[in-house]
Amino acid sequence: MAEKVSDLEKAISTLVTEFHKAGGENSNGLNTDQFKNLLSAQLPTLAKTSGGEQGLSTMMQTMGVKDGEEISFSSFWKLIQTQASSLFDQMSPKTTKCTCVML
């Protein structure tokens, strides 16, 4: 009998799966074009509101990625952390506000 997987476990698995899918087989990271494709396919709201190339540059700096560097999963996770509170605030009832402290 297969063990039941929680929604949170599925969400984590989806993040990892989509990251690796965007990078292609045997890839440890994403180049800028692969990252842009991942954003538009899986984080369309963020992609639309990022502000074009200047916004992408700011996003890369927030993740700690320098020009020309590959985007590691660790860097991608930093982006997910910053988006978690924002998405929660957008999607939850207006009476609830996320006050999570991110590491």
N, CA, C and O atoms as a MOPAC input file, in Angstrom:
PM7 MOZYME 1SCF
protein

 N      0.84100 1    -1.19300 1     0.00000 1
 C      0.00000 1     0.00000 1     0.00000 1
 C      0.88400 1     1.25500 1     0.00000 1
 O      1.78100 1     1.39000 1     0.83300 1
 N      0.62800 1     2.14700 1    -0.91900 1
 C      1.42000 1     3.37700 1    -1.03600 1
 C      1.10800 1     4.33100 1     0.10900 1
 O     -0.03600 1     4.46500 1     0.54300 1
 N      2.14700 1     4.97900 1     0.57600 1
 C      1.98600 1     5.94800 1     1.65700 1
 C      1.36800 1     7.22200 1     1.09600 1
 O      1.75500 1     7.68900 1     0.02400 1
 N      0.39900 1     7.78400 1     1.82900 1
 C     -0.25400 1     9.01200 1     1.38000 1
 C      0.69600 1    10.19100 1     1.54100 1
 O      1.35300 1    10.34600 1     2.57000 1
 N      0.75100 1    11.00300 1     0.52000 1
 C      1.61500 1    12.18000 1     0.51000 1
 C      0.74700 1    13.40700 1     0.76400 1
 O     -0.33800 1    13.53700 1     0.19800 1
 N      1.23200 1    14.30600 1     1.61900 1
 C      0.46300 1    15.50300 1     1.95700 1
 C      0.51700 1    16.52800 1     0.83700 1
 O      1.35800 1    16.44600 1    -0.05800 1
 N     -0.38800 1    17.49200 1     0.89700 1
 C     -0.39300 1    18.57700 1    -0.09000 1
 C      0.91400 1    19.36400 1    -0.04900 1
 O      1.42900 1    19.76800 1    -1.09100 1
 N      1.44600 1    19.57900 1     1.14200 1
 C      2.70000 1    20.32400 1     1.27100 1
 C      3.85900 1    19.54100 1     0.65500 1
 O      4.71000 1    20.12200 1    -0.01900 1
 N      3.89600 1    18.24700 1     0.87800 1
 C      4.93400 1    17.40800 1     0.26700 1
 C      4.82200 1    17.41900 1    -1.25900 1
 O      5.83500 1    17.45500 1    -1.95800 1
 N      3.60200 1    17.38800 1    -1.76800 1
 C      3.39400 1    17.46100 1    -3.21800 1
 C      3.87800 1    18.80700 1    -3.75800 1
 O      4.48700 1    18.87100 1    -4.82600 1
 N      3.60200 1    19.88100 1    -3.01300 1
 C      4.02200 1    21.21900 1    -3.44400 1
 C      5.54600 1    21.31600 1    -3.51000 1
 O      6.08900 1    21.87300 1    -4.46400 1
 N      6.23000 1    20.78500 1    -2.51400 1
 C      7.69100 1    20.80800 1    -2.51000 1
 C      8.23000 1    19.99700 1    -3.68400 1
 O      9.14400 1    20.43600 1    -4.38300 1
 N      7.66800 1    18.83100 1    -3.89300 1
 C      8.08300 1    17.98800 1    -5.01000 1
 C      7.85600 1    18.69800 1    -6.34400 1
 O      8.68000 1    18.59500 1    -7.25200 1
 N      6.74500 1    19.41300 1    -6.46200 1
 C      6.44500 1    20.15200 1    -7.68600 1
 C      7.48400 1    21.24000 1    -7.94000 1
 O      7.92500 1    21.41600 1    -9.07600 1
 N      7.88300 1    21.97600 1    -6.89600 1
 C      8.91300 1    23.00900 1    -7.05100 1
 C     10.20400 1    22.41400 1    -7.60100 1
 O     10.79000 1    22.94800 1    -8.54200 1
 N     10.64000 1    21.31300 1    -7.01300 1
 C     11.88900 1    20.67300 1    -7.44700 1
 C     11.74200 1    20.13000 1    -8.86600 1
 O     12.62300 1    20.32600 1    -9.70300 1
 N     10.62900 1    19.45000 1    -9.13600 1
 C     10.38900 1    18.85300 1   -10.45400 1
 C     10.37200 1    19.91400 1   -11.54700 1
 O     11.02200 1    19.75000 1   -12.57900 1
 N      9.63900 1    20.99300 1   -11.33100 1
 C      9.53600 1    22.04400 1   -12.34200 1
 C     10.86900 1    22.74700 1   -12.56600 1
 O     11.19400 1    23.11700 1   -13.69500 1
 N     11.63900 1    22.93000 1   -11.50600 1
 C     12.96900 1    23.53800 1   -11.64800 1
 C     13.84400 1    22.66700 1   -12.54400 1
 O     14.47400 1    23.16500 1   -13.47700 1
 N     13.88100 1    21.37700 1   -12.26200 1
 C     14.72300 1    20.47400 1   -13.05400 1
 C     14.20200 1    20.29800 1   -14.47600 1
 O     14.98300 1    20.14400 1   -15.41400 1
 N     12.89500 1    20.32000 1   -14.62900 1
 C     12.31100 1    20.23500 1   -15.96800 1
 C     12.73300 1    21.44700 1   -16.80600 1
 O     13.04000 1    21.31200 1   -17.99000 1
 N     12.74600 1    22.61600 1   -16.19100 1
 C     13.12500 1    23.84400 1   -16.90400 1
 C     14.59400 1    23.82600 1   -17.31600 1
 O     14.96100 1    24.40800 1   -18.33700 1
 N     15.42900 1    23.16400 1   -16.53200 1
 C     16.85600 1    23.13400 1   -16.82100 1
 C     17.27600 1    22.03900 1   -17.78200 1
 O     18.39700 1    22.05400 1   -18.28900 1
 N     16.40500 1    21.10700 1   -18.03300 1
 C     16.76100 1    20.00600 1   -18.92000 1
 C     17.46500 1    18.88900 1   -18.17200 1
 O     17.80500 1    19.02000 1   -16.99600 1
 N     17.67000 1    17.81000 1   -18.86500 1
 C     18.29600 1    16.63600 1   -18.25600 1
 C     19.70600 1    16.93500 1   -17.77400 1
 O     20.45700 1    17.67200 1   -18.41400 1
 N     20.04700 1    16.35300 1   -16.64100 1
 C     21.39800 1    16.42800 1   -16.06500 1
 C     21.87900 1    17.85300 1   -15.81600 1
 O     23.08100 1    18.11600 1   -15.85400 1
 N     20.96500 1    18.76000 1   -15.56400 1
 C     21.34800 1    20.14400 1   -15.30300 1
 C     21.24900 1    20.43200 1   -13.80800 1
 O     20.31600 1    19.98800 1   -13.13800 1
 N     22.21800 1    21.17800 1   -13.29800 1
 C     22.19400 1    21.56300 1   -11.88600 1
 C     21.65300 1    22.96800 1   -11.68800 1
 O     21.47800 1    23.41200 1   -10.55300 1
 N     21.38800 1    23.67000 1   -12.78100 1
 C     20.90700 1    25.03900 1   -12.67400 1
 C     20.26100 1    25.49600 1   -13.95900 1
 O     20.16400 1    24.74600 1   -14.93000 1
 N     19.82300 1    26.73400 1   -13.94900 1
 C     19.14000 1    27.32100 1   -15.10200 1
 C     19.93800 1    28.49400 1   -15.64400 1
 O     20.53400 1    29.25800 1   -14.88500 1
 N     19.94500 1    28.63200 1   -16.96500 1
 C     20.47700 1    29.86600 1   -17.52600 1
 C     19.33800 1    30.88700 1   -17.51700 1
 O     18.21800 1    30.54900 1   -17.13500 1
 N     19.59800 1    32.10200 1   -17.92200 1
 C     18.59300 1    33.16700 1   -17.84000 1
 C     17.35200 1    32.86300 1   -18.67400 1
 O     16.23100 1    33.10200 1   -18.22400 1
 N     17.53900 1    32.34300 1   -19.87800 1
 C     16.37800 1    32.02800 1   -20.72600 1
 C     15.52400 1    30.91700 1   -20.12300 1
 O     14.29500 1    30.99000 1   -20.15400 1
 N     16.16700 1    29.89400 1   -19.57900 1
 C     15.41900 1    28.81600 1   -18.93200 1
 C     14.65400 1    29.34700 1   -17.72400 1
 O     13.52000 1    28.94100 1   -17.46900 1
 N     15.28500 1    30.26100 1   -16.98100 1
 C     14.63700 1    30.86200 1   -15.81900 1
 C     13.41900 1    31.68300 1   -16.23200 1
 O     12.36400 1    31.60000 1   -15.60200 1
 N     13.56900 1    32.47900 1   -17.29400 1
 C     12.43700 1    33.27100 1   -17.80300 1
 C     11.28700 1    32.35500 1   -18.22100 1
 O     10.12400 1    32.64100 1   -17.93700 1
 N     11.61800 1    31.25300 1   -18.89600 1
 C     10.58300 1    30.29600 1   -19.31100 1
 C      9.88900 1    29.66500 1   -18.11100 1
 O      8.67300 1    29.47600 1   -18.12000 1
 N     10.66000 1    29.34300 1   -17.08300 1
 C     10.07000 1    28.78800 1   -15.86100 1
 C      9.12200 1    29.80000 1   -15.22800 1
 O      8.01700 1    29.44800 1   -14.81600 1
 N      9.55200 1    31.05300 1   -15.15200 1
 C      8.70200 1    32.09400 1   -14.57100 1
 C      7.39700 1    32.24200 1   -15.34600 1
 O      6.31800 1    32.25800 1   -14.75300 1
 N      7.49500 1    32.35000 1   -16.68300 1
 C      6.26100 1    32.56400 1   -17.43400 1
 C      5.33900 1    31.35100 1   -17.39400 1
 O      4.11800 1    31.50600 1   -17.41600 1
 N      5.90200 1    30.15100 1   -17.33500 1
 C      5.06900 1    28.94700 1   -17.31800 1
 C      4.49800 1    28.64200 1   -15.93600 1
 O      3.34000 1    28.24000 1   -15.81800 1
 N      5.30200 1    28.83200 1   -14.89300 1
 C      4.89700 1    28.37000 1   -13.56400 1
 C      4.62000 1    29.48300 1   -12.55100 1
 O      3.95700 1    29.25100 1   -11.54000 1
 N      5.12000 1    30.67000 1   -12.81500 1
 C      4.87300 1    31.81800 1   -11.92700 1
 C      4.43300 1    33.01100 1   -12.77200 1
 O      5.08300 1    34.05700 1   -12.76100 1
 N      3.32100 1    32.85400 1   -13.51000 1
 C      2.92100 1    33.88900 1   -14.46500 1
 C      2.61500 1    35.24900 1   -13.83400 1
 O      2.88200 1    36.28300 1   -14.44500 1
 N      2.07200 1    35.25900 1   -12.65000 1
 C      1.78300 1    36.53500 1   -11.99300 1
 C      3.07600 1    37.28100 1   -11.71900 1
 O      3.16500 1    38.48500 1   -11.95900 1
 N      4.06500 1    36.58100 1   -11.22300 1
 C      5.36800 1    37.19000 1   -10.96400 1
 C      6.00200 1    37.64300 1   -12.26800 1
 O      6.56800 1    38.73400 1   -12.33600 1
 N      5.91600 1    36.82500 1   -13.29200 1
 C      6.50000 1    37.17800 1   -14.58900 1
 C      5.87600 1    38.45400 1   -15.14400 1
 O      6.58000 1    39.29900 1   -15.69700 1
 N      4.55800 1    38.59800 1   -14.99900 1
 C      3.86500 1    39.77400 1   -15.53200 1
 C      4.18900 1    41.04400 1   -14.75600 1
 O      4.21500 1    42.13600 1   -15.32400 1
 N      4.43500 1    40.90200 1   -13.46600 1
 C      4.63900 1    42.08400 1   -12.62300 1
 C      6.10800 1    42.37400 1   -12.33700 1
 O      6.42100 1    43.29300 1   -11.57900 1
 N      7.00900 1    41.60100 1   -12.93400 1
 C      8.43400 1    41.75900 1   -12.60400 1
 C      9.05100 1    43.01200 1   -13.20300 1
 O     10.07500 1    43.48000 1   -12.70500 1
 N      8.46700 1    43.56700 1   -14.24800 1
 C      8.98400 1    44.81200 1   -14.81200 1
 C     10.02200 1    44.61600 1   -15.90000 1
 O     10.96200 1    45.40500 1   -15.99900 1
 N      9.87800 1    43.60000 1   -16.70600 1
 C     10.76700 1    43.39700 1   -17.85000 1
 C     12.19000 1    43.07200 1   -17.45500 1
 O     12.43300 1    42.46700 1   -16.41000 1
 N     13.13800 1    43.47700 1   -18.29900 1
 C     14.55100 1    43.14800 1   -18.08700 1
 C     15.10700 1    43.78000 1   -16.80900 1
 O     15.90100 1    43.15600 1   -16.10500 1
 N     14.69600 1    45.00800 1   -16.51000 1
 C     15.16800 1    45.66600 1   -15.28400 1
 C     14.65500 1    44.91800 1   -14.06200 1
 O     15.39000 1    44.72000 1   -13.09400 1
 N     13.39400 1    44.50500 1   -14.10800 1
 C     12.82600 1    43.73300 1   -13.00600 1
 C     13.50300 1    42.39000 1   -12.84500 1
 O     13.72100 1    41.92400 1   -11.72600 1
 N     13.83900 1    41.76400 1   -13.97000 1
 C     14.53900 1    40.48300 1   -13.93600 1
 C     15.91300 1    40.66000 1   -13.29000 1
 O     16.33700 1    39.83300 1   -12.48300 1
 N     16.59400 1    41.72900 1   -13.64400 1
 C     17.90700 1    42.01600 1   -13.06000 1
 C     17.80600 1    42.18700 1   -11.54100 1
 O     18.63700 1    41.66900 1   -10.79500 1
 N     16.78600 1    42.91500 1   -11.09500 1
 C     16.56200 1    43.10800 1    -9.66200 1
 C     16.26400 1    41.77800 1    -8.97800 1
 O     16.76600 1    41.50300 1    -7.88800 1
 N     15.44600 1    40.96100 1    -9.62700 1
 C     15.10000 1    39.64900 1    -9.09300 1
 C     16.34900 1    38.78000 1    -8.94100 1
 O     16.51200 1    38.08700 1    -7.93700 1
 N     17.23000 1    38.82300 1    -9.94600 1
 C     18.46600 1    38.04300 1    -9.90800 1
 C     19.35400 1    38.50500 1    -8.74300 1
 O     19.95800 1    37.68600 1    -8.05100 1
 N     19.42200 1    39.81300 1    -8.54000 1
 C     20.21300 1    40.34400 1    -7.42200 1
 C     19.63300 1    39.88700 1    -6.09300 1
 O     20.37800 1    39.53000 1    -5.18000 1
 N     18.30000 1    39.89700 1    -5.97500 1
 C     17.63600 1    39.44500 1    -4.75600 1
 C     17.97000 1    37.98500 1    -4.47100 1
 O     18.10800 1    37.58800 1    -3.31400 1
 N     18.10100 1    37.18900 1    -5.52900 1
 C     18.42900 1    35.77100 1    -5.36600 1
 C     19.92200 1    35.55600 1    -5.14500 1
 O     20.34800 1    34.43800 1    -4.85400 1
 N     20.72700 1    36.62300 1    -5.28100 1
 C     22.16700 1    36.49700 1    -5.10100 1
 C     22.87600 1    35.95100 1    -6.32400 1
 O     23.95800 1    35.37600 1    -6.20800 1
 N     22.27200 1    36.12600 1    -7.51500 1
 C     22.84800 1    35.62100 1    -8.76300 1
 C     23.47700 1    36.78600 1    -9.52300 1
 O     22.82400 1    37.79800 1    -9.77800 1
 N     24.74000 1    36.63400 1    -9.87700 1
 C     25.44900 1    37.66400 1   -10.63700 1
 C     25.21800 1    37.45400 1   -12.12600 1
 O     24.85000 1    36.35900 1   -12.55200 1
 N     25.43200 1    38.49700 1   -12.91500 1
 C     25.28000 1    38.41200 1   -14.37600 1
 C     26.07600 1    37.24100 1   -14.92700 1
 O     27.25200 1    37.07000 1   -14.60300 1
 N     25.43400 1    36.44200 1   -15.75500 1
 C     26.09300 1    35.32500 1   -16.40400 1
 C     26.15700 1    34.05500 1   -15.58400 1
 O     26.52000 1    33.00200 1   -16.11000 1
 N     25.81100 1    34.12600 1   -14.30400 1
 C     25.83300 1    32.92700 1   -13.45800 1
 C     24.58500 1    32.08300 1   -13.67900 1
 O     23.51600 1    32.58900 1   -14.01800 1
 N     24.75600 1    30.78000 1   -13.47600 1
 C     23.60500 1    29.88000 1   -13.49700 1
 C     22.77800 1    30.10200 1   -12.24500 1
 O     23.31000 1    30.47300 1   -11.19800 1
 N     21.48500 1    29.87700 1   -12.35300 1
 C     20.58800 1    30.00600 1   -11.20700 1
 C     20.45600 1    28.62500 1   -10.57800 1
 O     19.89300 1    27.71100 1   -11.18000 1
 N     20.97400 1    28.48300 1    -9.37700 1
 C     20.90900 1    27.20500 1    -8.66500 1
 C     19.54200 1    27.05400 1    -8.00600 1
 O     18.78700 1    28.02100 1    -7.90200 1
 N     19.23100 1    25.85100 1    -7.56700 1
 C     17.97500 1    25.65200 1    -6.85800 1
 C     17.96900 1    26.46300 1    -5.56400 1
 O     16.93000 1    26.98400 1    -5.15900 1
 N     19.10700 1    26.56600 1    -4.93100 1
 C     19.21300 1    27.35700 1    -3.69900 1
 C     18.83200 1    28.81500 1    -3.95400 1
 O     18.11900 1    29.42300 1    -3.15500 1
 N     19.30600 1    29.37000 1    -5.06100 1
 C     18.94500 1    30.74600 1    -5.42300 1
 C     17.45900 1    30.84800 1    -5.74400 1
 O     16.78900 1    31.79400 1    -5.33100 1
 N     16.95200 1    29.87000 1    -6.48200 1
 C     15.52500 1    29.82300 1    -6.81300 1
 C     14.68900 1    29.76700 1    -5.54100 1
 O     13.63500 1    30.39700 1    -5.46000 1
 N     15.15300 1    29.02100 1    -4.55700 1
 C     14.43400 1    28.90100 1    -3.28700 1
 C     14.32700 1    30.25200 1    -2.59300 1
 O     13.31800 1    30.52400 1    -1.94400 1
 N     15.33900 1    31.10300 1    -2.71300 1
 C     15.26900 1    32.45700 1    -2.14300 1
 C     14.10900 1    33.23700 1    -2.76200 1
 O     13.40000 1    33.97000 1    -2.07300 1
 N     13.93000 1    33.06700 1    -4.07100 1
 C     12.81100 1    33.72600 1    -4.74700 1
 C     11.48500 1    33.19800 1    -4.20600 1
 O     10.55900 1    33.96800 1    -3.95200 1
 N     11.40200 1    31.89200 1    -4.03300 1
 C     10.18000 1    31.28000 1    -3.50200 1
 C      9.87800 1    31.83300 1    -2.11200 1
 O      8.72400 1    32.11400 1    -1.78900 1
 N     10.91000 1    31.98900 1    -1.29800 1
 C     10.70900 1    32.54900 1     0.04500 1
 C     10.09900 1    33.94800 1    -0.02500 1
 O      9.15800 1    34.25700 1     0.70700 1
 N     10.63500 1    34.78700 1    -0.90400 1
 C     10.12800 1    36.15600 1    -0.98500 1
 C      8.71100 1    36.19900 1    -1.55000 1
 O      7.93600 1    37.09700 1    -1.22100 1
 N      8.37500 1    35.23300 1    -2.39700 1
 C      7.04900 1    35.20800 1    -2.99700 1
 C      5.99000 1    34.59600 1    -2.08800 1
 O      4.80200 1    34.87000 1    -2.25500 1
 N      6.40400 1    33.77400 1    -1.13000 1
 C      5.45500 1    33.07000 1    -0.26200 1
 C      4.51900 1    34.02900 1     0.47400 1
 O      3.30000 1    33.86400 1     0.42800 1
 N      5.07200 1    35.01000 1     1.13800 1
 C      4.24700 1    35.96700 1     1.88400 1
 C      3.37600 1    36.79100 1     0.95200 1
 O      2.20500 1    37.03600 1     1.24000 1
 N      3.94700 1    37.21200 1    -0.15300 1
 C      3.20800 1    38.02800 1    -1.11300 1
 C      2.00000 1    37.26600 1    -1.67100 1
 O      0.89100 1    37.79900 1    -1.71900 1
 N      2.22200 1    36.03000 1    -2.08700 1
 C      1.12100 1    35.22200 1    -2.62500 1
 C      0.06900 1    34.93500 1    -1.56500 1
 O     -1.12900 1    34.95700 1    -1.84400 1
 N      0.52700 1    34.66400 1    -0.34400 1
 C     -0.41500 1    34.41500 1     0.74300 1
 C     -1.31800 1    35.62500 1     0.95300 1
 O     -2.53400 1    35.49200 1     1.09500 1
 N     -0.70700 1    36.80300 1     0.96900 1
 C     -1.48900 1    38.02800 1     1.16500 1
 C     -2.48400 1    38.25300 1     0.02900 1
 O     -3.59300 1    38.73300 1     0.26100 1
 N     -2.09100 1    37.90700 1    -1.20100 1
 C     -2.97800 1    38.08600 1    -2.34900 1
 C     -4.12400 1    37.08600 1    -2.35300 1
 O     -5.23600 1    37.41800 1    -2.76500 1
 N     -3.86600 1    35.86900 1    -1.89800 1
 C     -4.83000 1    34.78700 1    -2.04400 1
 C     -5.67600 1    34.51900 1    -0.79500 1
 O     -6.68300 1    33.81500 1    -0.87900 1
 N     -5.29200 1    35.05600 1     0.33900 1
 C     -6.01400 1    34.78200 1     1.57200 1
 C     -7.05100 1    35.86800 1     1.84500 1
 O     -7.02000 1    36.94000 1     1.24000 1
 N     -7.96600 1    35.57500 1     2.76100 1
 C     -8.95100 1    36.60700 1     3.12600 1
 C     -8.24100 1    37.86500 1     3.62800 1
 O     -7.18800 1    37.78700 1     4.26100 1
 N     -8.82500 1    39.00500 1     3.33900 1
 C     -8.20200 1    40.28600 1     3.69400 1
 C     -8.03400 1    40.46700 1     5.20400 1
 O     -7.30700 1    41.36400 1     5.63300 1
 N     -8.68100 1    39.64500 1     6.00700 1
 C     -8.55100 1    39.76500 1     7.44800 1
 C     -7.28900 1    39.08500 1     7.96800 1
 O     -6.93300 1    39.24100 1     9.13600 1
 N     -6.60600 1    38.32500 1     7.09600 1
 C     -5.41100 1    37.59900 1     7.48300 1
 C     -4.21400 1    38.19100 1     6.75300 1
 O     -4.27100 1    38.41200 1     5.54400 1
 N     -3.14800 1    38.44400 1     7.46800 1
 C     -1.91500 1    39.00100 1     6.87900 1
 C     -0.74900 1    38.12800 1     7.32700 1
 O     -0.64600 1    37.76900 1     8.50000 1
 N      0.12000 1    37.79200 1     6.39300 1
 C      1.28400 1    36.98100 1     6.72000 1
 C      2.32300 1    37.84800 1     7.42000 1
 O      2.70700 1    38.90400 1     6.91900 1
 N      2.76600 1    37.39100 1     8.57100 1
 C      3.81800 1    38.09100 1     9.30200 1
 C      5.02400 1    37.17700 1     9.48900 1
 O      5.79300 1    37.33100 1    10.43800 1
 N      5.17800 1    36.23100 1     8.57900 1
 C      6.28600 1    35.27900 1     8.63700 1
 C      7.62400 1    36.01400 1     8.51900 1
 O      7.75300 1    36.98200 1     7.76900 1
 N      8.60400 1    35.53700 1     9.26700 1
 C      9.95000 1    36.07200 1     9.15500 1
 C     10.74200 1    35.10000 1     8.31600 1
 O     10.87800 1    33.93000 1     8.67500 1
 N     11.27400 1    35.57800 1     7.18900 1
 C     12.05500 1    34.73100 1     6.29300 1
 C     13.50400 1    34.76000 1     6.70200 1
 O     14.02300 1    35.79700 1     7.11700 1
 N     14.15600 1    33.62700 1     6.58700 1
 C     15.58100 1    33.52300 1     6.94400 1
 C     16.44600 1    34.23200 1     5.95000 1
 O     17.66800 1    34.24600 1     6.09400 1

